[in-house]
Amino acid sequence: QVQLVESGGGLVQPGGSLRLSCAGSGSNFVILKMGWYRQAPGKERELVATISSGGTTNYADSAKGRFTISRDNAKNTCYLQMNSLKPEDTAVYFCNADLFHGTTRSYYWGQGTQVTVSS
């Protein structure tokens, strides 16, 4: 079994920064693409950013210029550096991984971490 565990969420004032981490654990797996999604109350889950195993990144328009996604393949870990946070960034942030577990390709989700931007 493979698990994704997020950390780093919390309460921050507008204009502040947070760094989220997502660590994959388990055995016999290889992660292809990793990404961050978020879901605000009453809204659908939306893409924030993705990163391929080779480092190619993709950002939602709302994240461009403020958020940076990165990964450490040796640690099976993905990060999301969030700067200049706004109240509208408040949401539960979920990590996602497109991976092979043995010969089976699947999408895995973490449990989510709450980010609240408020004064």
N, C-alpha and C positions, 0 to 999 in steps of 0.2 A: 504494500500500500504506500501511496505517496501523500504527503501532507504539505500544505502551504500555510505558513504562519506569519501573519502580519504583526507589525509593532510600530510604535512611533506616533500614533495619533494622540490627540489631546485638545485642550482649549488654548487658543491663541488669539491675541488682539489683531484687529485689522492692520495690515501692513507687516505682520510678523511672518515667521518662517517655521516650517516643520519638515522633518525628514522621515518618510515612511520606509520601512524595510519589509521585505517578504522573503522568507527563507524556505526553500524546499528541502524536505527530508524524506528518507525512505531508502529503498535499495533498488538497483537495477532500473534506473530511469535516466533519460536524457531529455533535457528541456530544450525545446525549439524556441518559440516566441514566448515572451512574458509581457504582461501588461497590467495597468491599473485602470479600474473602473470605479465609478462612484454612484451612489443612489441617495438622493435627498428625499425627505419625507413627502409622500404624495406624488413623487416623480418616478419615471422609469430609470433603470440603471443605464449609465452612459459611459462611453469611452473617455478616458483621460489621456492615456499615452501607452504606446507599445514599443518594445524593443526586440529585435531579432537576435539570434545567437551570434550573428556577425556584427551586431551593434547598430544596425539601421533602426532609426527611431521614427515614430509617427505621433503627432500630437493633435488633440482636439483644439479648435480655434481658441477656446476659453483658457487653454493651458499654455499656448505658445507665448514665449518670452518671459514666463513666470515660473514654469515648472520644468524640471530636468529629470528624465528617466535614465537610469544607468543599471549595469548589472556586473556581477562578479561570477563568471561561469564556474570558476574553481570552487566557489562556495554555494553554487546554485541559489544565489541571492540577487534580488532586484531591489532597486531603491527609487524613491520618488522625492526629489528635493523640491519643496514648494515654497516659493518666495512671494512677497507682496500679496499675501492672502487677503481675500475679500469675504464678507459675510456670505455671499452666494456660493462660496466654496464649501460651506458647511454641508457635510454628507457623511455617510458611511463609505469608506474606501475599501474596495476589494481587489485583491491580487488574483491574477489569472495566469495559468501556464498551459501552453500547448506542448505536450510532451509525449514521449514514448516510454511506456512502462513495460519492459520486456519488448515484445513485438506489437503491443497494442497502443495505438495513438488515441489520446484522450485529452479533454480539457478539464483542468482542475481549478477549483476556486478556494481561496482562503475564507476564513470566517468573518473577515471585515474588521476594520478599525475606525472608530468614530473620530472625525475631525470637526471641531466647532470653532468658528471664527466669530468672535463677539467681543465687544468692549464692556 
